[in-house]
Amino acid sequence: MVEKPDIRRDAVSPAQSAAVDVWFAVEVLPLEAALMQFLQHNWRNKSDIYDLRQEIYVRVYEAALKQIPDRARQFVFATARHLLIDRVRQEHIIPIEAAVDLEALDAIGEAPGPERVVMARDELRRLQAALDRLPTRAREAVVLGRIEGLSRREIAQRMGIAEGTVAQYLSRGICALVEILYGEPPNVRRPD
């Protein structure tokens, strides 16, 4: 179980603290398995791993109180790398394997694993095939709204249609995508 870092919050507003709490729970905690694997691979004394994790969490949380980082994964692994380097320096003895491993740390924290790359590519292919099956106007609205991130007003202007029509295209397009990708949507009502 992960403990919430014990940070003095007297200089931080409750709203800012709540925003950091949410960011930490949504962006940082899901990285715990990868972080633990990273620490186990790069630190010889296995009894220190949990303490290192907590120290990383404290550093990340304190930094987020000042400004929430844009890329949580990169920030967490950079913090972990810096902490490991600090610990090696504190020991005054740098084993040869530690020096070699520390040079390789840059690549480990940022690149997704090969399994994740294959899964992501497969998901993209499935999504593209599902988008290709949509009616032309619905596909255009979904791509503009959900992929390019345009508002309904911007989609309406670009497609030359009313905002209400955009809403219908988006609704129908998303429903069709869900049905194509996941089969029939679950029945909301329970049978009597």
C-alpha positions as CSV (number, residue, x, y, z in Angstrom):
1,M,0.0,0.0,0.0
2,V,1.3,3.4,-0.8
3,E,1.2,6.0,1.9
4,K,0.5,9.6,1.0
5,P,3.6,11.7,1.4
6,D,3.7,13.7,4.6
7,I,4.2,17.2,3.3
8,R,3.7,20.5,5.2
9,R,0.9,22.2,3.4
10,D,0.7,25.5,5.3
11,A,1.9,27.5,2.3
12,V,-0.4,25.7,-0.2
13,S,-4.0,26.5,-0.8
14,P,-6.6,23.7,-0.2
15,A,-7.6,23.8,-3.9
16,Q,-4.0,23.5,-5.1
17,S,-3.4,20.6,-2.6
18,A,-6.6,18.9,-3.8
19,A,-5.5,19.3,-7.5
20,V,-2.1,17.8,-6.7
21,D,-3.8,14.9,-4.8
22,V,-5.9,14.1,-7.8
23,W,-3.0,14.4,-10.2
24,F,-0.8,12.2,-8.0
25,A,-3.5,9.5,-7.8
26,V,-4.3,9.6,-11.5
27,E,-0.9,10.1,-13.0
28,V,1.8,8.9,-10.6
29,L,0.3,5.9,-8.7
30,P,-0.5,3.9,-11.8
31,L,3.3,4.0,-12.6
32,E,4.1,2.1,-9.4
33,A,4.7,-1.3,-11.0
34,A,7.0,0.1,-13.6
35,L,8.8,2.3,-11.0
36,M,9.3,-0.7,-8.7
37,Q,10.7,-2.8,-11.6
38,F,13.0,0.1,-12.5
39,L,14.2,0.3,-8.9
40,Q,14.7,-3.4,-8.5
41,H,16.7,-3.5,-11.8
42,N,18.9,-0.6,-10.9
43,W,19.5,-0.8,-7.2
44,R,21.6,-3.7,-5.6
45,N,20.3,-3.5,-2.0
46,K,16.7,-4.8,-2.4
47,S,15.8,-3.9,1.2
48,D,16.1,-0.2,0.2
49,I,13.5,-0.4,-2.7
50,Y,10.4,0.6,-0.7
51,D,12.2,3.4,1.0
52,L,13.4,4.7,-2.4
53,R,9.9,4.5,-3.8
54,Q,8.6,6.6,-0.9
55,E,11.4,9.1,-1.3
56,I,10.6,9.4,-5.0
57,Y,6.9,10.0,-4.2
58,V,7.8,12.7,-1.7
59,R,10.0,14.5,-4.1
60,V,7.5,14.2,-6.9
61,Y,4.6,15.4,-4.7
62,E,6.6,18.4,-3.3
63,A,7.6,19.4,-6.8
64,A,4.0,19.1,-8.0
65,L,2.9,21.4,-5.2
66,K,5.0,24.1,-6.9
67,Q,4.0,23.2,-10.4
68,I,2.3,20.0,-11.8
69,P,4.6,18.5,-14.4
70,D,3.3,18.1,-17.9
71,R,4.7,14.5,-18.4
72,A,4.2,12.6,-15.2
73,R,6.0,9.4,-16.4
74,Q,9.2,11.2,-17.5
75,F,9.2,13.3,-14.4
76,V,8.8,10.3,-12.0
77,F,11.6,8.3,-13.7
78,A,13.9,11.3,-13.9
79,T,13.3,11.8,-10.2
80,A,14.1,8.2,-9.6
81,R,17.3,8.4,-11.6
82,H,18.4,11.5,-9.7
83,L,17.7,9.8,-6.4
84,L,19.7,6.7,-7.3
85,I,22.6,8.9,-8.5
86,D,22.4,10.8,-5.2
87,R,22.5,7.6,-3.2
88,V,25.4,6.2,-5.1
89,R,27.3,9.5,-4.5
90,Q,26.5,9.3,-0.8
91,E,28.1,5.8,-0.6
92,H,31.4,7.3,-1.9
93,I,32.0,4.0,-3.6
94,I,30.8,3.6,-7.1
95,P,30.8,0.0,-8.2
96,I,31.6,-0.5,-11.9
97,E,28.2,-2.1,-12.6
98,A,26.5,0.9,-11.0
99,A,28.3,3.3,-13.2
100,V,27.4,1.3,-16.3
101,D,23.7,1.0,-15.2
102,L,23.4,4.7,-14.4
103,E,24.4,5.6,-18.0
104,A,21.6,3.3,-19.3
105,L,19.0,4.8,-17.0
106,D,18.0,7.6,-19.4
107,A,16.5,5.1,-21.9
108,I,14.7,2.9,-19.4
109,G,12.3,5.5,-17.9
110,E,11.0,7.0,-21.1
111,A,10.6,4.3,-23.7
112,P,7.5,2.0,-23.5
113,G,8.2,-1.8,-23.6
114,P,7.9,-3.8,-26.8
115,E,4.7,-5.5,-25.6
116,R,3.1,-2.1,-25.0
117,V,4.2,-0.8,-28.4
118,V,2.7,-3.9,-30.1
119,M,-0.6,-3.6,-28.1
120,A,-0.8,0.1,-28.9
121,R,-0.3,-0.5,-32.6
122,D,-2.9,-3.2,-32.6
123,E,-5.4,-0.9,-30.9
124,L,-4.7,1.8,-33.4
125,R,-5.3,-0.6,-36.3
126,R,-8.6,-1.7,-34.7
127,L,-9.7,1.9,-34.2
128,Q,-8.8,2.8,-37.8
129,A,-10.7,-0.1,-39.1
130,A,-13.7,0.8,-37.0
131,L,-13.5,4.5,-38.1
132,D,-13.4,3.3,-41.8
133,R,-16.7,1.5,-41.2
134,L,-18.5,4.7,-40.1
135,P,-20.6,6.8,-42.4
136,T,-18.5,9.6,-44.0
137,R,-20.0,12.6,-42.1
138,A,-20.1,10.8,-38.8
139,R,-16.5,9.7,-39.2
140,E,-15.5,13.3,-40.1
141,A,-17.2,14.6,-37.0
142,V,-15.7,12.0,-34.7
143,V,-12.2,12.6,-36.1
144,L,-12.5,16.3,-35.7
145,G,-14.0,16.2,-32.3
146,R,-12.3,13.3,-30.6
147,I,-9.0,13.0,-32.3
148,E,-8.2,16.6,-33.3
149,G,-10.0,18.0,-30.2
150,L,-12.2,20.6,-31.9
151,S,-15.3,22.0,-30.2
152,R,-18.7,21.5,-31.7
153,R,-18.8,25.0,-32.9
154,E,-15.4,24.5,-34.7
155,I,-16.6,21.2,-36.2
156,A,-19.8,22.9,-37.4
157,Q,-17.8,25.7,-39.1
158,R,-15.4,23.3,-40.7
159,M,-18.1,20.9,-41.9
160,G,-20.5,23.7,-42.9
161,I,-23.4,22.3,-40.8
162,A,-25.3,23.3,-37.6
163,E,-24.0,22.5,-34.1
164,G,-27.0,20.4,-33.4
165,T,-26.2,18.3,-36.5
166,V,-22.6,17.9,-35.2
167,A,-24.0,16.6,-31.9
168,Q,-26.0,14.0,-33.7
169,Y,-23.1,12.9,-35.9
170,L,-20.9,12.7,-32.8
171,S,-23.4,10.7,-30.8
172,R,-24.2,8.3,-33.6
173,G,-20.5,8.0,-34.6
174,I,-19.4,7.2,-31.0
175,C,-22.2,4.7,-30.5
176,A,-21.3,3.0,-33.7
177,L,-17.7,2.8,-32.7
178,V,-18.5,1.3,-29.4
179,E,-20.7,-1.3,-31.1
180,I,-18.0,-2.1,-33.7
181,L,-15.2,-2.3,-31.2
182,Y,-17.0,-3.9,-28.2
183,G,-20.0,-5.6,-29.6
184,E,-23.5,-4.8,-28.5
185,P,-23.7,-2.1,-25.7
186,P,-24.9,-3.5,-22.4
187,N,-28.6,-3.3,-21.7
188,V,-29.1,-0.6,-19.1
189,R,-32.5,-1.9,-18.0
190,R,-32.8,-5.1,-16.2
191,P,-35.3,-7.6,-17.5
192,D,-38.5,-7.8,-15.3
